[in-house]
Amino acid sequence: MSIYLARAISPAALARLRLTDDAGRACAPSVDAEGGSPLRCCLRLSVAGERIALVSYAPLRRWATETGAEPGAYDEQGPVFVHAEDCGGPAPSEAYPFERAGALRTVRRYDAGGRIVGGRLLELPEAPGEGFDRAFAEAFADPAVVLVHVRAVEYGCFHFEVRKP
C-alpha cells in the first residue's frame, strides 16, 4: 500500500496539452498499435488500439504556476504519453504507477522556490512500492523538500510527482 500520493498531470494541464504542448507544438494523436506506453494522464500503461499522443510537458513549470515558485533554469520539459481524449484520470490504486522490480528511476527533490535540492538514483527492489516509500520518506525528511519528481533513467521521462504530505 502506497504511503505517498502519486500525482498525474492535472485535468486542466491535459486539456491544454491536447491542443498545444509545452514546446508550442500541436498535439498529434495516433493509435498505439502495441500498447505499453506509460500514460501520465491516468498513470497506467496503454492498451493496444488506444489513441494516445506524445507531447512535451514541463512539470516543474506547471507546479510553479500553481505555487508562485520561480524555478529559473531548473524548468525542464520532456516527452510524455497521454490519452488523446479525456480518460477520467487515474483509477484508485494501492500501488505506485510504473513500478517494476529492477527498473531504474531518478527521484529528484525540489524546494519551495523550484530549485533542485538533491536527488537519488533508485533501482526498484523486488517490492517496488517499499522502495518508493523509503525514497520519498528520505526526501521529505529534509525540511526544504516540498516536491519530488520521479523520472525514468533510460529516457529521462517524467513519470509522476509526489508533494510533501
N, C-alpha and C positions, 0 to 999 in steps of 0.2 A: 504494500500500500504506500503510495507516494505521500511524503510529508509536505512537500512544496508544490505549488500550483504552476504547471507548465502553461504558459500563455501563448495562444495562437495569435496570428495577425488579426487586429480588430476589424469588425464588420465595416466600419467607416473607411479604414485604410484599404480594405479589399475592394470596396466599391470604386475607389479612385484608381487602384492598381489595375482593375479590369478594364479601365479605359486607357489610361496612360501610366506607365510605370515610373519609378523614381529616377530613371535616367532620361525621361522625356519621350520614351518610345511607346507607340500604340501597342496595345495588347494584341497578340496574335495567337488565338487558341488553336489547338489541334486535338485530334483523337489520340489518346495514349494506347497504342496497339498492344504493348506488352504488359503494362501495369508496373507497379513497384516504385513509382516516383514518390518521394516524400512531400506530401501536401502540407503547406504551412497554414492553410485556412482551417483545416479540420484535424490536423496533427495525426494523420494516418497515411498509409501507403495507398497510391491509386490502384484502381482495378482496371484491367484491360477493357478498353472501349469507352472509358470516361473522357469527357472533354476537359482538358487542362491547358494551362498556359505557363510558360517560363517567363517570369518578369524580374526586373531589377528592383530590389527592395532595400531601403535604408532604415533598418530597425531602430538604431540609436536616434536618428533624426526624428522619427515618429514619436518616440518616447520623450525626446527633448521638447518637442512642440507641446506635449501634454503638461510637462513639468516646469517649463521655463529654463531648462538647463542650456548651456552653451558648450557643446562638445568640441567645437572647433575642428581641428584636423582629425579627431577620432571618429568623425562622421563618415561611415563607410556604407557602400551599397554593394549588393551582390545578387546572384541569381537565386530565385526560389520558385518552386512549383506551387500553383494554386488551381483550384477548380475554376473553369471558365465562367461558371454561373454560381450564384449563391448556393451554398451547400448546407447551411444551417450551423456551421461551426463544429467544434469537437464534441463527440459523444462523451458522457461521463466515463471516466476510466480511473482505475486504481494504479495504472502503470504510467511511466513516463513515455512520451512518444519516441519512436525510432530507437528503442533500446534493443540492443543485440549484443550478447556477450562477445568480447573481443574487439568491438568497434572502438575506434579512436575518436575522442571528442576534445574540443577545446572548451574550457569553462572560463570565460573571460568576465572579470569583475569591473564594475563602474561605480564611481562616486556620484553624489547628487549633482555635480556640475557636468557630468557626462564624460569624465576623464577616466581612462583605464588605470586601475589601482592594483592590478595583478591578474593572475590567471594561472591555469594549470592545464597540463595535458592529462586526460583521463582515458585509460583503457578500461572499457566496461567489463566488470568481472562476471562470473557465472550468474550472479544475482545482480543484474544491471541497475535495478531500482535502488538497491542498497548502495551501490557505487555513486549514483547521482545524489542520494540523500547525504552521504558523507561529504561529497564535494561542495554541495550547497551549504551544509552546516559549517564547513570550514570557511567558505567565502563570507557568509553572513556573520561569522564570529568577529570579523573585522568591522567595527562600528562605522567605518567610512563607506562600506559597500552597501548600495541600495538596489543594485540591479545586476543580474548575471545573464549573459548570453551564452547559449550552447551552440557550437558550430561543429560541422564535420571537418575533420582534419584533411581528408583527401582533397576536397574541393573548396574548403573554406566557407561552405554554405551555412547560412543562419538556419538553425533548427527550431529553437524556441527560446523564450525568455522566462526568467523567474525573478519576481520582485521581492524585496525584503518583506517578510511576513509581518 
